[in-house]
Amino acid sequence: YSATSFGKGAAVLYGYGEEQPVSLHNLCGAVRVTLNDPEAKITKAVLLSNGSDEAVAGTFRLDTRTGEYTVVSGIGSISLDMEEVVLGAEGQSFYFTLPNGKYPHGFTFRFYDEAGGAMECRWLDNSKESEQEGITVAGGKLYEFKPVGFKAGGLTILAESDWIYIAEQIKAGSDAWKKLYL
């Protein structure tokens, strides 16, 4: 969720009952990342699982009695494409809904501004004892990443036109592209 976007199927509930009423439980937890910068305009926010086999979205098979699920086909990222969201002095929060479970490698958050500049934040641990335990997400709970100021790095190559521009600059003997993309 951001000010202009909300993922489809993000508030997943499960339950089972042979008579009414049926109790419903949260299958997912939510992560909130707040960015501050009165000038920045964000156009895309991405959550990436740092573990190669840790699905955060996709198709799952669910046991409605227990809430246990298995991944049928999963991906390790959630992307929020949005209109320009102005962060403002107070900041703007972005919410990502994740299936409950353990994510031992944590997450990377990537934010893109209107000019294509990107910033990354890493969240590796939610325990106070060790930095090696990873992230555990429980259904129905909100986890907050420490608010950060948006500081864009170099532009990210997002389209064929970016590659064409770089090739033209290299062919012309210019290295001006390095300041933009590196």
N, C-alpha and C positions, 0 to 999 in steps of 0.2 A: 504494500500500500504506500502511496505517496499522495500528495495533494490532488493529483490528477489521474491516478491509476490504482486499481486493486486487482490482484490476481484472481482468476476464476477458480472456484473450488478451494479457496484458502482456509475457510473456517469449517474444517471437516469434523463431523461428529460421528460417533458410532454407538450402537446399543442393540440389545436383544431382549425380547420379552414375549412370552406366550399369552400374557394377558395385560390389559392396560392398568396403570400407566407404564410406559417403557422408559427406563432411565437412559439418558444420552450422556456420553462422555466426550471430552475433547481428545482428538487423535493427534493434534498438532500444538506446538508451542510457537511463540512469536519472538522475533529478535528485532530490537529497535536500534537504529543507528541515527544519531543526530549530527548534522553538519552545520557549522557556523561560518558565515562570510557574507557581509552585507552586499557584496557586488556579484557574487557567483550565481549563475543560472544553470541548474542541473537538467540534463535531458535524458539521462539513463543511469540506472543504479543496478548493480549486479552482485549477487551473492554467489560465491564459488566454494564448493566443498574442497578442502585441501587433500582429501583422501581420494584416490583414483576410483575406488569402488563404493563410495558413499553417495547414494542417491538422495537428493533433496526434492526431486520432482519426478513425475512420470506416472506409470501405471502400477498399482499395487494390488495384491490380493489380501483381503482383510477378513479376519475372524471376528464377527460382530459380537461374539460372547466375551472375548478376552481383550480385544484391541490389538492382538498380535498381527503383524503384517509381513508379507514377503514382497520383494520387488519383482515385478514381472518384466518391466522395461523401465529403467531409470536414467536420469541425467544428473550431473553434479552441479547444476547451476540454476539460478532463478534470476530472470531479467525483468526489470521494470522500465519499459520505454514510456516516456511521458512528454507532455508539452514542457516548455521551459518552466522549471520550478525555481523561484527566487528564494534563496536561503534566508536573507534578511539578517539583522543583527541578533535576533533571538534564536535563530537557527530553524532548521526544518528537519523533522523526523521522517525516516523511511522505515517501513515495517516489512519483514520477510517472515512468512509462515513456513515452518519446517515440521516434518513428521517427527514424532517423539522418538527418542533413541540416543545412542552414543555416537559421537563424531570425534574419534580420537585424534584426528589431525586438524581439527578446528576449521575455520572459515577465512576466506579473503573477501573483502567488500571492495568493489571497484565503482567509482563514480565518474561520470563524464560531464564536462561542462559544454556550453553552447559552441565553443570553438574547437571541441574535440579533445581538449586536454583531459587527462585522466589522473585520478588519485586512488591509491590503494591503502586499505587498512587491514591488518590481520588480527584475528581473534583466535588465540590458540588454547586458552585455558579459562575455565570458570570456577576453579577451586582456589582456595587460599593456601593449601599445603604444597602443591607441586605445579610446576609449569608443564608437566608431561602427561597430565591426565586427560586432556582434550575437553570437549564440550559435551555436556549431557543436556538434552532438551526434553522437558516433561510436558505432556499435553496440558493445555490450559494455562501455562505460565508464560510470563513476559520476561525476556532477558534483555538487558540494556547494555549496549556497547558505550563506552565512555565518549561523550560528545567531543568532536574534533573540529578544527578549522579546516576548511577546504583549501588545499594548496595543489593546484594542477601541475603535473609534470609535463613532459613533452606530449605532443599530439600522438594519438594512437592511430595506426593505419587501420581504417575501418572499411575502405572501399577501393575499388579498382582505380578511381581517380587519384587517390593518394599515391599509389604505386606509379601511376603515369607521371604525376608531378615530380616525384623523386627521380625517376628515370630521366626526365627532361632536364632536371637540374644537374645530374651527374654528366649527362651528354654535353651540356653547355659548359662543363668545367666549374660549376658553382657548388659550394658546400653550404649554401644558405639553408638548405633543407635540414641539415644536421641540428641547427638551433631549434627548429620546429618539432622534429620527430625523435630526437635522442635526449 
